[in-house]
Amino acid sequence: MTGTEADECIAIVARIGPVILSTVPASRKGPDASQLRHAVGAMMARAGELLASHGFSEAMRSCLDQARLAGATLTSMGEVRLAALEEKPVSLPATLTVLCIIRLCLAQEARIVGEMVFTSRDDASNTATEITAAFSDAAEVASDDLDAGSYMAIINLQATVIKRLVDVGRSLPRVITYSYAGVMPALTMAQRAYADADRAQELIDENKVVHPAFMPMTGRMLAV
């Protein structure tokens, strides 16, 4: 790797580092958040050395793993991947650096999806649509750059994640619409719809109700 190529790669790492930190609120306290800041700072400070010694991939993986443990969400982890996708690498080493970041982000997003709890078939389906778009964009970049290894890794991981979401979705109720003649408390609606007042919180959450005593006359609910 020439000096110019190294400088391009280091600049990419310098731009991605702060995005990784932003996956977790700056106000977040605790050992995981502290370790995230330390890991990202060390990676940025040693970027040149890590890239030259082929240790960058492991350092980036560790930073992203720490971000997930510190509370990064599917959306915030996706921001790191999108930031990498926005890079316009010129040299081959820079292109491989970007693809490495994208692939590692997708791996973390897959792990986050694996830990998510879905309440309805629609939730799982919406997440599947979101993650499919993410993987498709990444696979297109890998294909354009003729990186067969990254392309196959992305396609295989996508298949695993989507299968998991489809399997989970099959066991979940669908979201349907309801319509009642008047406003009623969530407890009453739950009793009427499900014969189970304990499911009132489901109705409140699904409709983002401000006050549980006043459910809207039309809205969304989980099928019985």
N, C-alpha and C positions, 0 to 999 in steps of 0.2 A: 504494500500500500504506500503510495507516494505521500509526500507532505500535504499536497493539495487535497488528496482524497481523505486523508486523516482529518484535516481541518473541516471538511464538509461533514464527515460523520460526527465529529465532536460538536459541531454547531447544531446538528439534529438532536443529539442527546441533551444539549443545553436548552433547547426549546421544549422537549418532551418532559423533562424533569419537573418543571413547575406544574404541568398539566396533571402529572401523577399525584403531586401533592394536593392539587385542588379536588381530587376525588373524595377527600375526607375534609369536613369543615375545619378551618384553622383553629376553631375553639375547642375541638375535640381533645380531650385529655386522656391520659392512661398510657400504659407501656406500649400498646400496639401503635398508637399514633406517634409516640416518641420514636419508636424503632423505624417507622415509615420515614420520618423526617431524616433520621440518621442514615438510612439506607440510600435514599435518593441523593442526599448531600454527598455521600461517599462515592456513589456512581458518577455523579457529575464531575466531582473533583478528579477522579481517576479515569475519566472516559478514554483518554488517549491510550493509557496503559492497558485498559481492559480490551479495547478494540484491537490493539496490536497483539495481545496475548490470547485472543479468542475467548476471553472471559466475560465479554459483554453480555452474551445471552443469559448466562447464569445470574449476573448482577441485575439485569432487567427483570428476569423472572422473579427474583427475590423481592424486588421493589413492588412489583405488581401483586405478588402474593401477600406482602405486608399491607398493601393498600386494601385488599379484600378483607383481611383479618381486622383491619382498623375500621371497617364499615362502608367501604366503597359499594355503591349500588350498581345495578346493571346499566343504568343511564350514565352514571359518572365514569364507570370503567369504559363505557362506549366512547366517552369524550376523548379518552387517551387514544383509542384506535382511530377516531375521526381526525385527530390532530396529526397522527402519523400518515393517514391517507392524504392529507392536504400537503404533505411534503412533496417537493419536486426534485428528487435526487438526480444528479447528473452522472456520477461515477458508479461503477458496479459495486464497490464496497458500501457506498451510501444507500444504494438500492437494496442491498441485502440487509443493511441495518434497519431500514424502514420495514421491510417484510418481516424481519425478526420481531420487531415491536408489535406489528399487527397480529402476527400469529400468536404471540404470547398473550396479547389482550384478549383475543378470542378464546383462548384456553381458560382465562380467568372468568370471562363472561359465561362460559359453559359451566364452570364450577358454581358461579352465583345462581344460575338457573337451576342447577341441581339441588341447591339448598332452599329454593323458593317454595312457599306454600301457596297453592292456588285454591280459591274458593268456588270457582265455577269453570265449566268447560270453555266459556268465552275468555276468561282470564288466560288460560293455558293457550288457547288459539291465538289470542292477540300477541302473546309473548313469542309464539312460534313464528308469526308473521314478522315481528320485529327482528328476531334473531336470524331468520332466513335472509332478510335484506342485508344484515351486517355481514354474514358469511358470503353472500353473493358478491358484494362489493369487494371484499378482500380476495376472493377467488379470482375475480376479474383482473385485479392488479397483479396477482401472482402469475396468471396466465399471460398477461401482456408483457411481463418481464421475463417470460420463459423460465420461471422457477418451478420445475415439475415437482420437486420435493415439497415445497410450501403449498402448492396447489392441491396435491393429493392429501396432505395433512389437514388442510382446511376443509376439503370435501368430506373426508372421513369423519372429522369431528362434528361437522354440521349434521351428518346423517345420524350420529349418536344422540345429539341434543334433540333433534326433531323427533326421533323415535321416542325418547323419554317423555317429551311434551304430549305427543299423541297418546301414549299409553296412560299418562296421568289424566289427560282430558276425558278419556273414555269412562273413567270412574267418577267423574264429577257431574253435578247437575247443570242443566242449561240455565241461562238467564232469560226470563220471559217478562213481558210487560203486564201490569195489572191496571185495573180501573175500578174505582169505587165511587159511589154516589156522593160521599161526603168525606170531610177530613176526620181522621180518628187517630188516637194514640198508637204508637208502635206496638205496644203490648196487645192492644185489641186487634190490630191488623194481623199480628203473628198468630194469635189464637184463632182468628177467622180463617186465615190462609192455610195454616199448618196444624191447627189444633195443638199448638205448642208455643206458649208465650215466651219460652226461653230463646226462641229464634228472633226475637224483636231486634236484637243488635244487628243481625244480618240485614234486615230491612233498612235500618238506620245507616249502616255503612254503604249499602248499595246505592242509596239515594242521597247520600251526603246531607242528611237532615240536620238542621240547626238545633231544633228542639224536638225531642222524641214524642211530645204530646201532640204534635201537628204533622202527621205524615201527609204528603201530597196525595191528591185524589188519584192521580195517574203516576206511574213510575215503574221501576224495575224490581224484580224479585227472583230468587232462585226457585226453579221448578221444584215441586214437592218431591 
